[in-house]
Amino acid sequence: MSSDNSAILSVPTNIITGFLGVGKTSAILHLMKNKPENERWAVLVNEFGEIGVDGSLFQGQHSEGEKVFIQEVPGGCMCCAAGLPMQIALNQLLIEAKPDRLLIEPTGLGHPKEVLEVLSSEHYRDVLSLQKTLTLVDARKLSETRYTNHDTFNQQIAIADTVVGNKLDLYAEGDKAVLEAYVKKHGHRDVKVLFTRHGQIDFKEFEGETFMTQPHAHDQHHHHHHHHGSKPLASEVPMPENGVLMAKNEGEGFESVGWRFSPDKVFDREQLSLLLHDLDVERMKAVFITDDGVFGYNLSESSMLEMELDDCVESRIELIAQVVDVSFEDKLMGCLSS
């Protein structure tokens, strides 16, 4: 299948879903570390925000020379507008990568059931082989109604072949049992539950057909959230003369604010790290060109991971919260290296 002249047929395809900050990106990065050297893998990643950061985080750690190909769909749930943004990005990725495996990470605020409907449509019936869908869950969140009453959170569990209780090292006694009971109530009858930390999932858990390919697995489902229509995404528009671009998105009870900075803007790593550590948001992802090199940042629940990257085109940051303070831009600008 990796030959330029061969057709793209029956590519093993997994969806890795879960709510904001549960560790989906970490799980994919861990999985890619164990990729067979001779295989070509493709990753289609969807972000709620318009700026698009995940692609830079993945590409900063895995190059196409390692046979890993990345495509982003920023700007909200990629299944919207009849799945067109998703289909365009997916088709481009399949043609470019001719992959031996495809991993799809919908936004934590997206609708995985409708993503599955696009993937199982007649257009992709011979191209993709839908394998297990994994949903990551932080069992500690089951005590919060903003999760258990959220339709997307419950849909992610309903479509899972395997529910992964991630961040096990942070659980209190009884958290595992609460998740198992919740999945038994909201998941399908054959769903598997396992537990791990830092997104470390054995590759064998991704193999095997998803139950969602069975007849009647797809119930009719509709959702309503913010759309931008034909407005171009902030990840694609030219950089303004001042070298700073801000974009907002909202839906599903959350809002995102993101910034792009021209590559000539170099940040003081120490000041930047202190600023990001103090953030009080649901989610933050970023890549920054600093005076000490290129670094990626991944924050959830006041726990921030900093990782050195090989390179990035420009600095980008995305914040997701119920309300985001847009004056944060001034604080970022104060971290520019003199």
N, C-alpha and C positions, 0 to 999 in steps of 0.2 A: 504493500500500500504506500510505502514511502517513495516509490519510483515516480518520476514526473509523468510517466506515460500511463500509470495505472489509475483505475477509477477509485473514487473514495467510497468505500462500501463498509457498512456495519462497524463503524468506529465505536468501540466501547465508550460509553458516556455516563458520567456520574454527576448528579447534582449534589452540592454540599451547601446546605442551608442552615439557618439559625438566626436568632434575633441579634440586635446590635451588640457588639462587643463580646460575643460568646467565644470567639477564637477560630472563626472559619479560615481567615487568611493564614494563621499559624498552622492549622491542620493541612492546608494545601502546601505550604512551604515544607512542612515535615514530610509529606508524601513525596514531593519532588526530589528530596534528598535521597530517596530510595528508588528513584526511577532507573530502570535498566538502561545502561549506557547506549544500547543500540536502538532504543525507541525514541520516537518523536512525540512529544506531548503538547497539547494545546490547552490554554486556560482562557475561558471567557468569563470576565469578571464585571459585575454590575454594581454601580454605586448610586446611592441615594442623592448625593451631591453632584453638582454640575462640573466641578473642577477636575475630578479624576485623579486619584492618588495611588490607588492599588496597583495600576499598571507599572508605575515607576518603582514601587516597592518590590514587585516581582522581578521586573527587568533589572533592577539594581543588584539582584542576587543570582539571577539566572539569565544567561545570554542565549541567543539563538544558536550560538556555537555549541551549547550544551543540549541542543535539540529541544528547547522549551520555547514556545511561542505564546505571546500574550495579546489579548484584545480586550479593550474596555468598552462598556456601554454605560456612560455616566448619565445623570439627570433624572433618576427615579426608576420605577419598576420597568424593566426592559420588555415586559410582555404587553405594554400599553400600545395604543395605536395599531391594533391588530398584529402586534408582535413585529412590526416592521423594523424598528431599530435593532432588535435582537437578531432578526433574520439577516439583515445586511451585514452586521458585525460577524455573525456566525459563518455566513457564506465566505466572507473575506478570509476569516481565520482558517477555515477548512481548506480553501484553495492554496493559501500560503504555506500552511504547516503540513498538510497531508498527514494528519496525526495517527499514531497508534493508540492514543487515548485522549479523550476530551473531558476536561473538568469544568463545570459551570458553577460559579458562585453568585447567586442572586443577592441583591441588596437585602440586608436584614429587615427592611420594611417592604420588601417586594412580595409577590404572590406566586409561590412555587408551583401551585397546582396549574396555573395558567401557563407558566413556563413549560411545564411538562406537556401541556396540550399542544403548544407550538412544536415541541421536539418530536411528538408522536404523530404529527400531522402527515398527510400523504407525501408532502414534499421531502420529508426526512426519513420516511419509512425504510428505505433501502440504504440510506447514508449512515444512519446512526443505529447503534444497538444500545437501547436504554438499560443500564444496569442500576445497581442499588442507589437509592437516594438516602443520604445521611443527613440527619438534623442534629446540630449541636445545641445543647441546652445547659444553662447554668442552673442547677437544681435550687440554688439559694433564691432565685428569682420567683419561685412558685409561691412565696409568701406575699408577693406584691400584686395587687389586682390590676395594675396598669399593664402587667404581662398576661395574667390569666384571663383577663377580660378583653384582650386584644385579638381580633379575628386573625390577623396574620400569624401571631405566635401560635395559636391553636391549629391553624392550617398547616404550619410547618411540621407539627407533630403528626397531624392526620395523614400526611402524604409520605411519611418516613418509612423506609424499610428497616432502618436502624436508627435509634435515638442514642446519641452519645452524650452522657453526662460529663461535660468537660469541667476543668478546674477542680478536680476531685480533691486536690491538696488543700483547698480552702473550705471544704464542706464541714458542717457540724454534724454531730451524731443525729441520725434520723433523716438527713437530707436525701440520701440515696433511696430510702424507702418511700419518701414522699414523691420523688420523681417516678419511680416504678409504678406507684398507684395512679399517678396522673396520666402516664402514658397508657396504662391499661384502660383508662376511661376514655381517653381522647384519640388514641392511636388505633390502627387496624389490628385485627386479631392475631396476626403472625409477626407483629413488630418485635424486633430484638432491642434490648436495652443493654448498653455497656458503659463503662466508666473509664475516664482517662484524665490526664493532666497535660497542659501545654499543647493540646491538639495532636497528641501522638496516637495515631490510629494505624493498626496493622493493615497492610495493603489488601489482605484477603477479605477484609470487611467490605471492600468496594466491588468485589466480584460477585456475579450472579444477577439474574434478571430482576428488575423492579416489579413489585406487585401491581404498580400503576399501569402496566401494559395489559392487565387482565380486563376482560369485558366489564363494563359498568364501573370501572375504577374511577372514572372522571365524572363527578357530579357537576351539574351546571353551577357556575359560580361567577358572580359579577362583583366588581369593586369600583369604588369611586375615589379618586384622589386628584391632586393637582397635576395639570398638564400644561406644557408650554406651547403646544401647537407647533408652528413652524419656526419658532424663534431658535436661532443657532445656539448650541451649547457653549458655555464659557470656556470649555476645554479646547475649543476649536477656533475661536475668534482671534484675530491678530492682537498682539500685545499693544496697549496704548503707549503714548510717548513717555508718560511718567513711570512706566515699568511696573505698574500695579493694576491688577484686575480683580474685582470682587464679584461674586455671584451668590444668589440665594435660591433655595428650593424649600417647599413645604408640603406636608401631607402625612396622613396616618398619625396625627397628633404630635409630629416633630417638625423641626425646621433645621436646615443646614445653611451654613455660611462658609464660603471657601474663598481663598485668594491664590492668585498666581503672581509670581514675581519674576521679572526679567533676569536672565542668568548673570548680568553684571552686578546684581545686588547680592553681596556676600554677607552672611550673618555671623555674629559673634557666637560661637558654639556654647560657651559657658552661660552667657546671658539668655540665650534662646532656651537652653535646657531648663534653667530655673523658671522661666516664664511658663513653659509647657507643663512642667511638673505641678504648677499651682492651678491648672485649669479645672473648672468644675463643670464638666459637660458629660453627656452620655457617651460620646465617642469622639476621638480625634485621631486623624492619620495625617502624616506629613512627610515630605522629603525636602531637605534644605541643603543648599550650597553654603558651607560655612568656611571660616578661616582655618579650619582643621580638617577639611575634607567634606565629602558628601555623606549625609546621614539620614536615615529614615526613623520616624517616630510613630509609635502605635500605643494609644492610651485608652484604657477603659477602667472605670472604677478606681480612679486615682493611682493606678498601677501603670507606669509607662515603660515601654521597651524602646531602647535606642539601639539601632543597628547601623554599622558602617556599610555603605553601598559603593559599588564600583563607579557609578556615574549617574547623572540625571540631566535632563535637558534644561530644567528650570526648577526653582523652588515652588512648592505647592503645599497648601494645608487646607483641610476640611474639618469643620466642627459640626457636630450634630447634638442637639439638645431640644428640650421642649421650648426653650427660648434662648437664642444666641445673642450675646452682646456684640454688636457690630463695631463698637469702639475698640475692640481687641486689635484692630488694624494698627492703631497708634502705638500700642505696646509692641507689636511686631516690628514696626519701623524703628522703634527705639533700640532694637537688638541688632541693627545693621552695624557691621564692622566699620570702624572709622578709618 
